[in-house]
Amino acid sequence: MSIFNTINTSASGLTAQRLRLDVISENIANVNTTRTEDGGPYRRKEAVLASKEEDSFQSFLRSSINAEKKHQPGVKVSRIVEDQSPFVQKYQPDHPDADENGIVQKPNVNIVTEMTNMISANRSYEANVTSINTAKSMAMKSLEIGR
Amino acid sequence: MRGIFAQPTFQVLEKGIEGSTKRQGVLTNNIANVDTPGFKRSDVTFKGELHKALNKKGLPGEVTHHNHRPIGRQTLSAVHPQKQRDYSTSMREDGNNVDIELETAAMAKNGIYHSTLTQQLNNKFGMLRTVINEGRR
């Protein structure tokens, strides 16, 4: 694997963590949203990460038949899923979206969870930056060979 | 006459640099997948192979066909750093066994290892250059 591929791997990590952060930001921004286009309150979203490398027999077969390039290592966001946990019920009779009992369905966003995930995404981002820097210094060091 | 670059030192240093570059890529992939559920880390092991190739014990098995598996003592040029998946379990809930502390520490060590080898290679070249230049005077 060339040193640039190494940097690409880290870059895929940066992209994935950035997208994770975007999703978390959306959740935090919608912490009190009771009306969405689909109707009902906002549902919490979560990014699902998956490794870019495939281990399956099928992928090995395909790569050996087509002699295509091996899978790029790295990480990708495979999909963004909605959290199906129940909405938070809050008694607030003066709210326009309250039902006949005065209960409002609030989004299933827990701000503590979001903050924790945000810190986690931030730290992972930093770790990827560290590996880019190490790869860079190794590449620069290799350029000094024979000088 | 054996060429001046055919010394085993050059080959060992080359293999070491090759291995550490590959290892960097694998460790980077581990770090990129730190939040991927079910991901298992990989590592590159080549120091043992290098050691075996340098340690001139045992008989080398002759490879005369491309389907032969090398046995016994191997030559340096037959040493190829291989990626190995680590299937050890993790204490994490999501089945991922990447330990970020371990990975960054391994990466720091690998970086130092790589720069040691490059420096050593440069020293060897410097010695050759000295020999060439001094003979000219």
Boltz contact constraints between the chains, C-beta under 6 A:
constraints:
  - contact:
      token1: [A, 1]
      token2: [B, 22]
      max_distance: 6.0
  - contact:
      token1: [A, 1]
      token2: [B, 25]
      max_distance: 6.0
  - contact:
      token1: [A, 6]
      token2: [B, 24]
      max_distance: 6.0
  - contact:
      token1: [A, 6]
      token2: [B, 25]
      max_distance: 6.0
  - contact:
      token1: [A, 6]
      token2: [B, 28]
      max_distance: 6.0
  - contact:
      token1: [A, 9]
      token2: [B, 28]
      max_distance: 6.0
  - contact:
      token1: [A, 9]
      token2: [B, 29]
      max_distance: 6.0
  - contact:
      token1: [A, 9]
      token2: [B, 32]
      max_distance: 6.0
  - contact:
      token1: [A, 10]
      token2: [B, 28]
      max_distance: 6.0
  - contact:
      token1: [A, 12]
      token2: [B, 32]
      max_distance: 6.0
  - contact:
      token1: [A, 13]
      token2: [B, 32]
      max_distance: 6.0
  - contact:
      token1: [A, 49]
      token2: [B, 35]
      max_distance: 6.0
  - contact:
      token1: [A, 49]
      token2: [B, 36]
      max_distance: 6.0
  - contact:
      token1: [A, 51]
      token2: [B, 33]
      max_distance: 6.0
  - contact:
      token1: [A, 51]
      token2: [B, 36]
      max_distance: 6.0
  - contact:
      token1: [A, 51]
      token2: [B, 39]
      max_distance: 6.0
  - contact:
      token1: [A, 73]
      token2: [B, 29]
      max_distance: 6.0
  - contact:
      token1: [A, 74]
      token2: [B, 32]
      max_distance: 6.0
  - contact:
      token1: [A, 75]
      token2: [B, 32]
      max_distance: 6.0
  - contact:
      token1: [A, 75]
      token2: [B, 33]
      max_distance: 6.0
  - contact:
      token1: [A, 75]
      token2: [B, 36]
      max_distance: 6.0
  - contact:
      token1: [A, 124]
      token2: [B, 34]
      max_distance: 6.0
  - contact:
      token1: [A, 124]
      token2: [B, 35]
      max_distance: 6.0
  - contact:
      token1: [A, 127]
      token2: [B, 31]
      max_distance: 6.0
  - contact:
      token1: [A, 127]
      token2: [B, 100]
      max_distance: 6.0
  - contact:
      token1: [A, 131]
      token2: [B, 28]
      max_distance: 6.0
  - contact:
      token1: [A, 131]
      token2: [B, 31]
      max_distance: 6.0
  - contact:
      token1: [A, 134]
      token2: [B, 107]
      max_distance: 6.0
  - contact:
      token1: [A, 134]
      token2: [B, 111]
      max_distance: 6.0
  - contact:
      token1: [A, 135]
      token2: [B, 24]
      max_distance: 6.0
  - contact:
      token1: [A, 138]
      token2: [B, 111]
      max_distance: 6.0
  - contact:
      token1: [A, 138]
      token2: [B, 114]
      max_distance: 6.0
  - contact:
      token1: [A, 141]
      token2: [B, 115]
      max_distance: 6.0
  - contact:
      token1: [A, 141]
      token2: [B, 118]
      max_distance: 6.0
  - contact:
      token1: [A, 145]
      token2: [B, 118]
      max_distance: 6.0
  - contact:
      token1: [A, 145]
      token2: [B, 121]
      max_distance: 6.0
  - contact:
      token1: [A, 146]
      token2: [B, 125]
      max_distance: 6.0
